[in-house]
């Protein structure tokens, strides 16, 4: 085995060049000022009114999206597991298909659909129905998040459900549990690892996104991602890195909480 | 005789594949009944129909006088021990055992007593707080049994429960199961493809093949008087030879007449003859009914396994006395050790090549 260790070298180089070094740079920029001296000033920047507002809004919207994703994805994953073998790969494919399209394009498509004079309002107008004005609201951002991240919730849950031993479910029925009790006491607890990794995979990108809020929120609604993006674009690397560090702490915190429920980390391997 | 479970005209097909064809079977109270057969014979499907996990396409399941064909598993007064234990891995051993009792809303003290009692019964006291994953296969199997019996079912269904265990443990568990059955005084319905397991534990064995019942009887009946070539072949090793019933108590095998004890087959009727390898005595050539030459010799531990070429047939012989390869021997079979069977009348009775 030892002889083959060198095979890992390209991956180690990759890891160092594109993950470790950028991370170290962010920590470095976040904790130093222009002249390279240590300071917490950039990290403390989060406390300003606008930044705090953006962070809280980000947390709120990503939480709501995660919950909606979970509520939609769980029943869907259950239905998918019930479908017969030959047709189910087709249905999973249908589900993953949108993910093959560019993420930006998908979000832009929603913008076109939702715009004031967009596709949906045009159709509604033709039908003589009042138009909807959802674009540039938090609602549009949540819609965009749910639409883009739903597959990441469905797949890990589906993976854990499909691996459940049918006889374990039979055993619960055999011991007197009705279908509701079987679900609450057996199926759901056993699928928790999938739920946990689904939550992580939706919550984290939703918390950090700036593209969805940019396109569907107009420039009016700023999430913490947008603020960090603007900082980097206007070459305020130190401020951007400082805020990134704060965001990272939130992500690590949420993952630590989730990890408690994900003891055998099943399903997380979808990454 | 009290029929506790009565299966009436059960038919079950998956698509074009008929798994059970008009099966009729009853199970008595307090009986250890084994469904025995090769894989795909319908034994597990039969068990699942009794347990309520499958619905028969036709026919009725009568339990204690009531028709329960359409009743879901959680409303049946029986419990199942599944093939791969099917323990709830997210719960402790105590929670696993308490599952059925908690559903039935029993009091905490009652449940605690029951857990203690059940763990003692399966020789695992003190394991309450362990997790299923930390137990060996044999221990998990005992927990699966404990989890089922605390509910005081009238019938315990066991689906190849020992299949995943190694030989020694399997043998120990066989005695354990007999002890449990006697202590609990309930009916066991046991599914296995292992004929030795079936012979050791059962009061009644039901031999199945391709969706049909081939023979029902006590272990002795099944072994000593197989009804057809399939049963003879499946239960233990045997010499199955085509013969002709010359008259009552006389059968012609490979051109030589042998005395037997069977009557009522008619005259000059073609039959199948079964002779167990341990029932063949190798004697001096002049004392044998026929003579032959030993062609192979294998030491099997308890006995030698020899093949003797005689009258154009390879006779399989088990004996504790050795006859070397090439030796000229006589073959003698006591009349009551010759078992005569009718030729199979339909395809489904025919012996199939066993895949196990």
Interface residues (C-beta under 8 A of the other chain):
Chain A: X165 X167 X168 X170 X171 X172 X173 X174 X175 X176 X177 X178 X181 X185 X186 X189 X190 X192
Chain B: X51 X52 X53 X72 X73 X74 X79 X80 X82 X83 X84 X86 X87 X88 X89 X90 X99 X100 X103 X104 X147 X148 X151
